[in-house]
Amino acid sequence: MQTFLMVVIGVFGFLVVVLAVYSAGNWLLWRLKKPKPPSEESVRRYKERLLNPRWEELEKYFSQPIPEPIKILYARTELVSRRDIQLINENGRSYEIAEFLPAEIETLDWIWSDLKKAKNFPFARDAMGDCYYIPLNDEESGRCPVMCYHHDGSDFELVSSSLEEFIDRNAG
């Protein structure tokens, strides 16, 4: 009986040591592994995609014309090329935009599945991966209300009643 107890404690102790070494090793690897910056080529391609919207393919996908305020936004190349900007809505609340998204079908593949269920045009995201979008499925789509999808809670928030007002208020 005493030998059996010693074997069980030994095996249990061995498993605890293996688990501790495995956990510590993964933690250390995660802490020491530095993310690779994007290559110059990938940055160049992304910027090229961003500055060359594919309106025809998007209009075909959504089965409707893309509203003019969205096209005006993407025509402002100096603005959509910027990263990490703060915008303030009509209520004075601040929103962070980490980057604008290219206007193309590939961007629609990136957005969260909850947004794919309806006609939503994603145009930017924040550093946490939340998506700013414009719903294209109602009578208000001409004004282009700006919405934010918070992926961690799967909730939606009205950011601004108008894309033009939201952008012009901040970008001049």
N, C-alpha and C positions, 0 to 999 in steps of 0.2 A: 504494500500500500504506500509506504513512504517513497519507494522508487517511482511508482506511478505518479505520485504528486510532484516529485522533482522533475519528471519528464514533462508534465503538463505545464508547470511553471516555466521551465526552460523554453519550451516551444512558444508559449505566450510571450515571454520576454524577447525571444528572437524576433517574433512578428512585430512587436512594438518597436524594436530597434530598426528593423527594415522600413517600417512605415515612417518613422522619424527621419531616417536618412533620405528616403524618397521625397518626403515633404520639404525638408530643408534644401535638398538639391534643386527641386523645382522652384522654390522661392528664390534661391540664390541665382539661378539661371534667369528668372524673370527680372530680377533687380539689375543684373549685370548686362543683359542683352539690350543694346541700344537700337532703337528703331532706325532703319535706313531712311535717309532723306530721299524724296522722289528724284529720279534722274532728270537731267536737263531735257531729255527727249520727251519724257512723259509730261513734264510741265509745259513744254512747247505744244504738244498735242492737245492737252487739256485747254490751254488758252485758245488755240485755233478752233476747237469745238465750241468754246464759250462765245467767241466773237463771230461765229458763222452759224446762226440759228437755221434750223431746217423746218421752216414754216409749213411747206407743202406736206411733208410726211406727218407732221403733228395735226394739221387740219384734216387730213385723211383719217388719222387714228381717232380723233375726237368727233369726226363727222360734222364739223362746223368750223367757221373761220376763227382764227385766234384773235381775240379782242385787240384793238389798236393800242391801248395803254401798255400791254405786255410787249408789243413790238417796239414801242417807243422806249421802254426800259432797256431792251437789248440793243437798241441803237445808241444808247449812251455807253459806249465802250469803256470810257474812263471810269465809270461807276461800276459796271459789272466786272471789271478786271480787278477791282479792289478786294481786299480780304480783311477780315476782322474789323468790321465797322459797326457802329452803334446807330440805331435809328430810333426815333421817338414818335409815338403815335399821337393822335389828336387829344388823347387823355393824359399825355405827359409820361406815359410808361415807356421805358427803354427796352429795346430788343437788340440782341447781338446777331449779326450775320457773319458767319465765319467765311462763307464763300457763296457766290452765285453759281447756279447750276446751268450747264449747257441746255439749250432748247432743242431737244432731240429725243428720239424714241429710247435710246440707251439710258437716258436719265430716268425715264418712266420705269425701267427695269430695276433701278436702284431704290425707288421710294418704298415706304412701308406698305405692306399688303392691305392695311385698312384704307389707305388712300387710293389703291388701285380699284376698289369696288365702285367708285364713281368717277365722273369726269373731273379730275383735278390736275391742274397744271403746276408742278413744282418748280420754283424758280430760285430758291436759296435754302441753305441749311445753317444751323448754328453749330458750335463746337461739340455739343452733346449728341448731334445726329438728328435733332428735331428738324422738321421740314416746314418751310414757309411755302404756301401754295395758294392758288386761286381756283375756286370751284367754277366750273364751266357748265353747270347743269341747271341753272335757274335764271330767272329774269334779271337778277342782279349781276350776271357775269359781265355785262357791258361796263359796269363801274369797277369791276375787278376788286371785290373785297379780299383783303389779305387775311389768310387764316394761318394758324400755326398748329401743327400736329405734334403733340408730345408723346413720343413712342413709349416712354416708360409707364405712362398711365393710360395710353391709348385714348387720350382725350384731345378735343379740338378747342381752339381759342380764336375768337375774332380779334385780330391785331389792329386792323384798320378797315374802315368802310370803303376805302378807295385806294388803289395802288398808286395812282398819280399823286394824291394828297400825301400819302405815306412817304413816297420817295422825294417829292418836291419839298416837303417840310424840312427834310434833312440834307438833301444834296444840293439844293439851290438851283 
